[in-house]
Amino acid sequence: MGTQWENFLQNLGEWEGSFTRLSPTGTVLEDTPTRLSLEGLDENQRVRFTLQFFAPGANRETDQPVRELVQDYQSLGRHILFFDSGAFSQASMQLSPVSTLLIEFGFIWGNRRLRAVHQFAVGGEAERFTLVREKRVGAGATENPPLTLEQLLGRWEGEAQTLFPDLRNPETFKTTLEVQRTGTEGVEQRITLASGNHRPHEIRSRGRVEGSMLEFEGGARPVRVLMLPDGASLTFPHRVEVGQMFFLEAGWLIEPNLRQRLMGSYNQRGEWTSVTLVTERKVG
């Protein structure tokens, strides 16, 4: 396994994309063209981050950006964790009653990246989400169609790795996800987690389909899934609060039979405890 810095370097390059801001129901609030440069300096001992925002409809090659952010990195904090592939998550370390909660998930696959930011308002209500779709400049990569429930139906088998902010040894386990329709507007999913000699742990949930949303209301707290452009999905509770464990997830259907998911977990004290990357393939 590479170091956190080496894994970060998997993202070097120039990336064109857009920041699409969404409501908790998936309504597009704003769409902003962007160009991101991650440039390795001093034999990759330093990385310069340059993010440019353009006006809607602008030509990134000829028009000037309306805003630009520049920052140099020489090290990484505990609030961001990278996997060997370059996938990552950075998060608010603590849920606080006086500040917003933010967690970002980032995927990379060849010449494409997908990032998603969950934002919860002061008080814990789901407030706003940002979907970032990026392609390496000049590579000719194409975007996937919007995700549909039909694409998720079936049996998925995968491998998962969990990283921890305290940098203890990662944990790995096997996963199985089964998604099926129930009636005309229902959906059921079953998740099985298996690690070493431990008895497999199974989670079942039932929900209903509402357009491009799935609503799961049978558990301790309601959970919503948004199905979004480029094969993306966001999973989140309607509200988060100290005293109840919760998780937040982003998914990316990279190819019809290949999907990745990133899940960030918070404990009952509102502390960010881990992030898990699942890579799964459809087998039936």
N, C-alpha and C positions, 0 to 999 in steps of 0.2 A: 504494500500500500504506500502511495506517495505521501509526502508531507502536505500539510495544508497549503503551503505556498506553491508547491509543484502542481497541486490540483487546481489552484486558482489560475495558473498559467495556461491551463487548457482552454481558457476563454479569450486569449489574446487575439487581436485582429480588429478589423473594422466591420461594424454591423449596422445595417439600415433596417429601420422598423417603424413602429408606431406605438404610442402609449394610448390605450383605449380605456377611458374611465367609465366604470359601470356602477349602476345602483345595485342594491342587494337583490333585485329581481332580474338583473341582467340587462336593464335598459341602458343604451349607450348615452352617456352624458357629454363626452368630449373625445375627440380622436386627434392626436397630435403626431405628425411625422417626426422621426428622430434619426440621428446618426450617433453611434457610440463607437469610440476608439479606446481600445485597451492596448497600450503600447509598452513593450518591455524595454527598459533602459538599464544601462550599466550591467550588461550581460544578464538581464532579467532579475537583477537584485532589487530593482525598483520598477513599478508599473505606474504609468500615467493614464488616468481615467479622464476622458473628455466626452461629455454628453451634450449634444446640440439639439435644441428643439426648434422646429420650423413652423411657419404658419400653415394652416390647412391648405392643401393644394399646391404647396411650394415645390420647386425643383431643388433638390438637395445639392445638385452639382453647380447651379448658377445663383441661387438665392442665398442671402445671408440668414443665419439663424436668428430667431428672436430672443433666444436665451442660451447661455452656455455655462456648463459646470465643469471645472477642472480640478482634479485632486491627484496627488501623488501618494502611492502606497509603498511602504517598505516592510510592513508587517500586517498581520491580521488579528483582530480582537476575538474574544470569546463569543461575541454575538453573531458570528458568521462561521458556518461550517461547510467545507467542500468535500465532495466524494471524488474518487479516482477519475471518474468520467468528466469532471468539471461541473457537474450538477451541484447545487448549493442551496442553503437557506440562511437568511439573516433575519433576526427577530428581536423584538423587545424582550429583554431578559426577564421582565417582571410585569404582570398585569397590575396596573395601579388605578385607584378610584379617581385620580386627578389628572390623568393623561390618556392619550389614545394608545391603542395597542396596534402595532404594525408587525407583519411577518411577510417576508418575500421568499418565494420559491423560484429557483432557476434551473432550467433544463438545457442541455446542449446535445445535439446529435448531428455530427458531420458539419454541414454549413448552415445549420439552423439553430436558433435558440428560441426558447419560450420562457417568459417570466410572468409571475403573477403575484400581486400584492393584496393581502387582506388588511383592511383597516376597520377598527372598531372604535366608536366614539367614547368620550368620557362617559362613564356609566355602563359601558359594555355592550351597547347596541351595535349590530352590524351596520356600518355606515357607507363604505365605498370600497370598490375594488378596482384594480388596474391590471389589464392584460397587456403584456408587451410581446409582440411577435417580431422576430428579428432574423435577417438573412445575412450571411457573409457577403460583403460588397464584391461584386464581380463574379460570384460563383454560380449564378443562375438558379438558385434554389427556389422552389415553389411552395406555396402555402397549402395546407390541407383544408378540405371543406369543414364547415361547422360540425361539431360532434352531434350525433343522434343516439337515442336509446338503442335503436336497432344495432348500431355498431358495438355496443357494450354487451348485448345479450350473448350468453354462452358461458363457457368455462375457461378461466384464465389461470395458468400456473406460473409462479414466479419465484424469484429470489429477492430477499430484502436484506438491507444492511442498515443498522442504526448507529448514529454518531451522537456523542454527548458533549455538551458545552464544557464539562470539566476535563475533556480529552482522555477519559478512561478508554480502555480497549473497546473497539466496535463490537457489536453483536450481529450475527447473521442468522437468518431463519428462512424457511420455505413458506410460501403463501399459495392459497387457492382462493379464487374469487369466482362465484357463480351468480349470474344475473339472469333473471327470467321474468317474463310478464305474468301477471295474475289478472285475468279478466281483460277488459278493454282499456282500463285506466290505472291499473295497479302494477307494481313492480316489487320483486322480492330479491334480496341479495343475501348470500351466505359467504362469509369470509372465514377461512381456516388458517391458523398460524401454527407452524410446527418447528420446534427448535431442539436439536440433539435428541436426548432420550426423554424429553419432557412430553407429557400427554398433549396432543393437539388442542388448541383453544379455538372454539367456534363462536362466531358472532352472526346472528340472523337479524334482519330488519326488513320491514315491509313499508312501502311508500306508495305514493300516487303520482301520476304523471300530470303536470300542468304546463303544457306547451314545451318550452325548452328548459323547464325546471322539474326536478324530482323532489318531493317533500316526504321526509321520513319523520313521523311524529309519534312512533310507538315507544321510543326509549325514554330515558330520564329527561332529555331535552330535545326539542325539535331540531332537525338537521336538514339543510337545503343543499341540493346539488344544482349548479348552473352548468348547462351544456353550451359551449361557446365556440367562436371561430377557431380555425386551425386545429381542430380536434382537442381543444382544451376543456377542462372542467374544473370547477371550484366547489369545494365541500366545506360547509361551516355551520355552526349553530347560529340561531337568530340572535343570541345574546350570550356573552361570556361574563363570568363573575368569579371572584375569589370564593373558595369553599367548594367548588365543583371542578373536577378534572374535565378537560376538553381537548379536542384536537382540531387542527385545521389542515386542509389538504388541497393540493393542486394536482391535476392529472393531465397527461398529454398522450393522445393517440398518435404516435409517430408514423406508424404504418398500420394497415387494416388489422394485422394480427400481432402488433407490438405496441405496448403501452407502458409508460412510466408514471409512477405516482410519488409525490413527496408529501410526507405527513409530519407536522410539528405538534408536539405534545406539551401540555401544561398541566402541572399538578394542582392539588387542592389549595396550595398556598399561592397559586398564580405564577409559579416559576416555570420558565421554559426549561424543559428537562431533556429533550431529545429531538432529533429529526431522523426520519426513516426514508430511504429510497427503495422503492419496489420496481423491479423490471419484470414484466409479465408478458407472456405470449398466449394467444388464444389457441386452445387445443380441442375445442368442441363447441 
